[in-house]
Every structure is written in C-alpha cells, then in structure tokens.
Amino acid sequence: MTMPLHGWSADYAELASEIHERVRAHFGPDRPLGRTPSAADVAALAAITPSGLEFDRALRLVDDVLVPNNVSLDHPQFLAYIPAAPATTAALFDALVGSWSFTGESWQEAGAAVAAENAALDWLGELAGLPAGAGGCFVAGGSAGNLSALAVARDVWREQRGPRARAAIVCAESAHSSVRKAAALLDLDVVQVAGDGRGRLTGAALRDGLDGRQHCAVVASAGATNTGAVDQLDAIADVCAEAGVWLHVDAAYGGAALCLPECAELFRGVEQSDSIVIDPHKWLFSPLDCAALLYRRPALAARTHRQSAGYLEAFGDQHVNPSDLAFHLTRRTRGLPFWFTLVVHGTDAVAAAVRAGIDLARRAAAIVVELGDPVRLIMEPQLSVVLFERAGWRRDDWYRWAELALADGLAFVTPTTWRGRDVGRLVFVHPSTDMDAVHRLLQRLKE
C-alpha cells in the first residue's frame, strides 16, 4: 500500500527508525571515507517512476548506491577544500529544522527562529568587535554573502555619485573567486593589487592601488581559502577610512578563529569593517549551508535588499527582517543548528575545536619540515591550511598521490597551485583528524 505524502503512520514510524540507524552509523567510528564514482556506478539512481518504490526498496538504493559513491565531507580525514564538519548536535538539530519548515524571511511567521539566529549573529558580531546596532542574517554561503554585501557597497557609493556611475572593487589575487564573480554580476570592475610573500593584501599596496579610479569597496581576506593567510586588516582598515571606501572582510573560513584570544592580533582591524562574512559551516561545526553576513549599519543593507510587493506589506517594519539584508526572500532558518550547538555546548567547546585545527596544521607543517628534500614547506600556516611542494612533481603526480590516498581510505586530498606551481595542500577542520594517517600520507611524498 502506498504511503501518503503527509501525516504519520506505522510505516513512517518504521522509516524514522531506519533513518535513525543510518544517522547513528554515520557518526560512528567506522564510517568509510567514500569514493568518487563513475557515471555507471550511480546509474541505478535514475529510479524515479510513476508508482514509486516504497521506502524499503528506496533505502536499499540509498545504502547500496547513494551513500557509498560520495566522499564524506565531514570525515576526520577529509583534508581538501573547506566544506563542513558539523557537530553531531548541529546535524541532529538540522533534521528538526527541516521538519519544522520555518521560512525565516520575516519576524511575522518565524519570530522565535529569527531571534535565535540573531543571538548567534550577535555572538559573531561581538567576536569581530562590531558596534552595538550591527546585525545581519544567515545566507547559503560565502558567495551569497559577498555578493549581497558588495551590492550594498555599490549602492551606497552610487547614492553619492549617481545611479549610472561605474565603480570598481579592490582586492588581492588571493581573494576568493566569488568576489570576482560578484563583481561581474554587479557590473563592477576589479582592481587586483599585488600581495606580499604570503599573497596577502597589505595597507601599503592598497594605498598604491587606490589610483584615483572610482572604488566602491575594498575586499580583504581573513583566511584566504588557498593558503589560510590573513590580510593586513589593521592597515587596510586605516587606508579605507582615509579614502572613505567601504571595507568588506571575507572571513568565510578564517573568521572562526576570532573566538581564540591568541589570534586576536592576527585579526586586528576587522572591527572597522562595514560588512563581514563568516561561514559557520566551514569551521564552526554547523551543517551545510550556513554563512553569517554581518553589517555595521544594517539599515544600509535594507535599502538595497528590501523587496516590495503587495503581499509583503504584511511583514511590517517593526523589525529588520532577514529578507531585507541579502538577495533572498524565502530562506531556510539555517542558523538554528549553529545556535543550538552554541547553546548546548557553550562557546568554549567550539573555540577548543577551532584551536585543535590550528594545532593539527602546525603539527603537519612540522612533519613536512622534518621530511626535508625533496619536500618543502611553502609557508608556516597562520590558521589551519598547510601548503607544501615536492621537487619534480607535476599535476599528474599530485593526482596519483591523492587518488591512492582515497583508495586506501587514508585521506581525501587535492592539489592546488601556488604562484604557477603545482603544490600539495591540507586543510584541518575536523578536530579528530588522525595525525598518524597524515604522517603516512606525507611520508609518501618521499617514496
């Protein structure tokens, strides 16, 4: 008998029990790292039929085809990219968020959910040193946050210079690719300033880069994705203040380290930003997809992003609604799992897990140094990204190294490029990464 689409029944109780067992197994100690499939490996997933398979057959498809043919992003040995390593608490609560279907665009229909999200945003704003009255919303990721913030910067600039004026943004080469994509979508030019030895934007280089063109914003990186390097935020902020230019800080990855007192000097100057993006799904142990977008003056963002329609007038203007602060309307209350984790575990536990990532990176860097020729550390890690190279290796060699590591279940890694050279890269996000496995992985660079 076909299960109804809505409601509850004995079949749904059984399905819930089956799903619970799979969730439990996912967070257990023996879950596989996964693999990258071929098209033939996943062909059976094209199983959508008029009558359906019922849940038991569908779950067999999940167990046999869907789950094994992915790489587990939150596995402790996932050392490539910077996707997500959600806390178990956050992942479990995310299931409730999906079930409740809160639509978090306004206070009217999701007041408590928005209030909880705002509490989490306030904590992040305090870490960044933003003033009272700062605020924002959660968006899908750093790309959405960068686009939304730069749209506000452009509009503020045009209010002073006219609606047809064409502006540019300034950044270093190390800025995230989404910054350039946002500029293209917003019809903004990009002025790229040379970085220092770590590829960081510095105050001196920025001052030289503000060459008399019409600049509506400077984008600084607080934890570049490729290197983990933090731009010279204090000097950049001073130059922006002198020039009257909007400062946007892309801290999507590195902003998590704001919770560590020992990293305060590294982020000095972030408190002067006009907007900032921090992604809890990257290094604050929230599920995908969750990025915090914060503004020094949220009212400026509302002027850009508030949508008008007859049916939206019911939202009212008593509160600044999340839909007013980014280019979205309907939105999942994606900040709730992050809020719940903070409430359950406390901020000290989150900080300790972030600190563990930095410690793991330093230990990995020490292993690279100990290996010696032909392996070389490119730079000491500032956060939890480690870059290294192996003399004589080209991209194909790095791919073989990475493919073998995945096939062995040792780690999931990917190469990158640094100043035109093919190099290795490890990112430490999960606090439970097995360093013995990392040592074996790096030792292979000398084989």
N, C-alpha and C positions, 0 to 999 in steps of 0.2 A: 504494500500500500504506500502511495506517495506521501511523503511528509509535507505538511502545509508550510508555506513560506514564512508564516508568522505564528506567534503563540508558543506554547510549551506542551510537551507530551513526553511519554515514556521514551520514545525514540530520541528526542532531544536530550533527555537526561543521560541516555547512553552515549550519545555523541559528545556531550560535555565531559563525561568521564574519559572517553577515548582521547579527547584533545588534552585533557589534564595530564594524562600519562605521557603524551608527546612533549608537553611543556616541561614536565619533570625531567624527562630524559635529556632534553636539550641543555638543561643547566647541570646535568650530572657530569661526573669526571671523565667519562669515556666517550663523549660525543666526538665524531670524526671532524677533521678539518674540512673535508669536502673535496670537490674537484671541479674542473672546468669541462663541460660536456661538449660532445659533437651534436650536430643537429639530429642525427639518428638516435642518439641517446635519449632525447626528450620528445621524440615524435609521438609517443603514446599520449602526451598531454593534450593533444588535439582530440579530446574526448567529449566535447560538448554536443549533446544530442537532444532531440525534442522531448524525449521521455525521461532523461536523466539516468544516472547510475545507482542512485541511493547512496547513503553515506558510507556503508561498509566497503563497497567496491571503490568508491571515490577515495577513501582513506588508504586503501591498498595502493592506489595510484600515487598518492602523496608519499607513502612510505617507500615505494619501490622506485619511483622516478623523480618526483619533485624535490624531495629533500636531499637525496644523495648527490644530485647534479647541480649543486651550488657550493660556493665556498662560504663557510660560516664567518661572517664579518665580525662577530663578537667572540670568536675563539681566541684564547690567550696567545696562540701562535700566529694570529693574523697581524703581520708586520708591514703591510703595504697600505698605501693610501691612508686616509684618516676618516673612516666611516662612522662606526658606532661600537661601543662596548657597554650596552645598557646594564645597569644594576638589575639584579633579579627582581627587586622590589618595583622598579620602574617598569620593567617588562610586564610583570603581572598586572600592575595597575593600568597599563595601557590597554589591556583586554577589557577592563571595565569602561575605560573612556570610549572605546569602540562600541561597546554595548549600549552605553547611555546615549550616544549620538548627540551630545551637546553641540550646537552650532554656535561657535564663540565669536560671532561678529559684533554682538552688542550686549550691553548690560541687561537689556529688556528681557531676553529669553535665556541668558546664561550668566546672571549676575554673580552667583557664588563662584562659578568656574572662572570668570574673568577676575574676580577678587583674589582667588587663589593664585592664578597666573601672575597677577600684579605683585603679589607678595614675593614670588620667585624673582620677578624682574627687579623689584626693589633691592633684593639682596645683591644681584649682579651690578646694579647701578651704584650701590654703596661700595662694592669692591673696586669699581672703576673710579670712585671719587666724584661721581656726577652730583650736581647740587640738588637740593630739595626741589621738587616740581618736575624733575626729569621723569621720563616714562617711555613706554613703548608697547610692543606686542611681540608675540611669537609668530614666526613665519616658517616656511618649509625648509629653508637652508640659507647658507651664506650668500648664495647667488641672488635669492629673492631679497635678502636684507640689503645687499649692496645696491641692487637696482632701485629699491624703494628709497633708500637714504639719498642716493645721488640724484634722484628725481626731485627731492625736496631741495637739495643744494642748488640744482639748476634753477628751480622756480624762484627761490629766494634771490638769486643773482639777477634773474630776468625782471623781477619786480623793481629792481633799481636801474636796469639798463634797457628795458623794453622787451616785449614778448618775442620779437624776432631776432634778438641778439644771439649770436652763436658763441658758445663758450667751450672751454677745454678743462679736462681734469689732469692733474699731475700725479705721477706715481713712479716707482722704480720698476725695473724689469721683473723683480721678484713678486710684484703684486699678483694676486690670484687672477686666473684667466677670466673669471666672471666680471672683474672690474672693466676689462676691455669690452666684454660683451654688453655690459650695462651701458657703457659709453656709446656703443654703436646703436643700441636700441633707443637711447635718449638723444641721438644726434649731437653728440659731444665729441670733440677732438680729444686725443690722448697725447700728452707731452710726457715722454719717458725720460727720466733722469737716471744717470749712471749711478749704480750702487757702489758701496765700499767693498772691502775684501770679502765680506760675507754676503754681498749683494743687497745690503740694507740701504734704504733711503736715509740720508743724513741732512742735518739742518743746513750745512754749508752748500751741499749740492742742490738742495731745494731752492735756496736763495738765488743761486745762479740760474736755476731752471725757470724761475718766475721772470721771464724775459720780456715783460711788457705786454704779452698776449692776455686775452681775457680769460682768466681762470676762475671757474666757479667752485672748485673743490680740489683739495689735496687728499689722496688716499694713502694712508700709512698702514703697514702690515705689522700686527703684533703677534708674530708667529707665522712666518711665511710657510706655505704648505710644503714646498720642496725642501727647505732647509731648517725650518723651525726658528729662523733668525727673527729678531725683533728690531724694527726700525728705530732710529734715534728719536723717540717720541717727544722728549722734552724740547729739543732744539727745533724739531719740526713744528711743534705747537707754537713756539715763540715766533717763528717766521710767519705762520698762518695768522697769528694775532696782529703782527705788524702790517701784513698785507691785507687784512680784512677778508681772508679766504676761509671758507668752510673746511673744517678738518673732519674727515671721516676715517675712523680706525677700523680696519678689518681684522678683528681678533677672533675670527670664527673658530680657529683651532687654539691658538695660544692664550686666548683670554681666560681659559680655565685656570691658568697659573696665577691669576690675580688673587686667588684665595690663599696663596702662600706668602707669608711675610718675607721670606728670604728672597723672593722675586720682585719685591716692591721697587727696587732701584731700576730693574730692567724695564718696568712699565711706567716709570715716572714721566709725566706729561699726558698720559691718557685721560686724566681728569679734565683736560682742556678741550677735549673733542666735542664736536657738535653732534656727532652720531657715532655709534659703535655697534658692531655685530659680534656676538659671542654665541657659538653653537653648542648647547648642552649635549646634543647627540654626538659630538666629536670626542670630547674629553671630560665631560661632566656626567657621563654614565646615564644618559637619557636615551630612549629608543628613537630611531628614525621616525619622522623627520621633525627636528626641533631646533630652531635658531632664534635667539633673542635679538631683537632690533630695538635699540635704545636711542632716544633723542634728548639732548639738553633742554630743548624747548618743543615739547610735543605739539603745541598749537601750530607751529610752522608746518609740521607734517600733515596735520589735519587740513590745512589749506590746500595742500596738494592732493591728498588721497581721499578725502571725504566724497562719497558718491551721492548723487541726488536723484531721487525718483519718488513718485507719489507714495508708493507703498513703504518707502524707507523713512518717511517722516515720523512714523510711529516710534522709531528708535529714540527720538527726542535728543536734547543736547545737554541733559543734566550731567552726563558722564562722557568722558572721552572714550569712545568705543574702539575696540581693536581694529574694526574695519576702517577707521579713519586714519590709520597710521602706516598702512602699506598698500600695495596694489592688489589687495584681495577683497573679497566680500565674504562669501561663505568660507568658513575656516573651522578646522578641527581644533578642539581645545588641547593642542599638542603640548602645551606647557604643563599640564596637570601631572603626568608621570614624573617630571622633574621636580615639581613642587612636592609631591608625595614622598619622593626619595629624601628630599631635604628635611621634611617633617619627621619621617620615620627614623632616619639615621643621624641627622644633625650635620651641620656644615663641617665639623672636624673630621668626620669619617670621609666625606667627599674630598677634603683637602689632602688627607693621608693617601688616598688612592691616586690623586694627581701627582703628589710628591713621589709615589712609587714609580710612575712612568719616567720621571726625570732621573731617578736613581738608576733604573734599568738602562736608560740611554747612556749614562756615564759609564756604567759597567761594560756595556757593549763597546763603547769607544775605547776603553782601556784594553779590551781583548784585541781590537784591531791594531792598536799601537804595539801590543806585545807580539803580534804575528810578524810584524816587520816586513821587509821586502819579500815579495813584490806588492804587498798590500800596504796601503797608506790611508790614514785618516785625513779627510779633506779639511775639516774644521771641528773644533771642540763643540759639542752640542750646547746650545743655550737652553733648549727645552727638551723635547723627547724625540727629536729626529736625529739620526746618525747618517752622515754621508761618508763614503769611502770609495777607493778605487783600487783596481788590480792591474798593474802594468801589463800591457799586451792584450788585454781583453777588449773585445768589441761587443756590440749589442747582442750578437748571436751567442757569445759565451755567457753573458749575463742571463739570457733567456734559458739556456740549458741549465745553469745553476738554479734558477728559480723553478723550472719545471721539475727537476729532480727533487727539490725540497718539498714541493707539493705532493709529488708521487709518493714520497716516503712518509708523508704526514708530519714532516719536521716543522714546516712553517709555510705560510703564504707570503711571498715577497715579489717585488717587481723592481726592475732597474729604473733609472731616471737619467737625465742629462744635467751636467753642471758645466757651464761655460763651454758648451760644444763637445764635451767629453761624455762618454757612456760610463756611468758610475753605479755603485750599489747604494741602496737606501733602506734603512729600517726605521719604523715608527713604533714607539712603545706607548700604547694607550691602556691596554688591559693590565691591571696591577699583578695578575697572576701568571704572567709570561714565564715560561720555563727557560732559565738562563743556561742550563746545561745544553738544551737543544740549540739555543742561539750560539753557544760556543762551537758546537759541532757544525752548525751551518756556516759560520765564519771560517772555521778551520778548512773547509772545502775550497776556500779561495787559494790555498797553497798546494792543493793536490794536482 
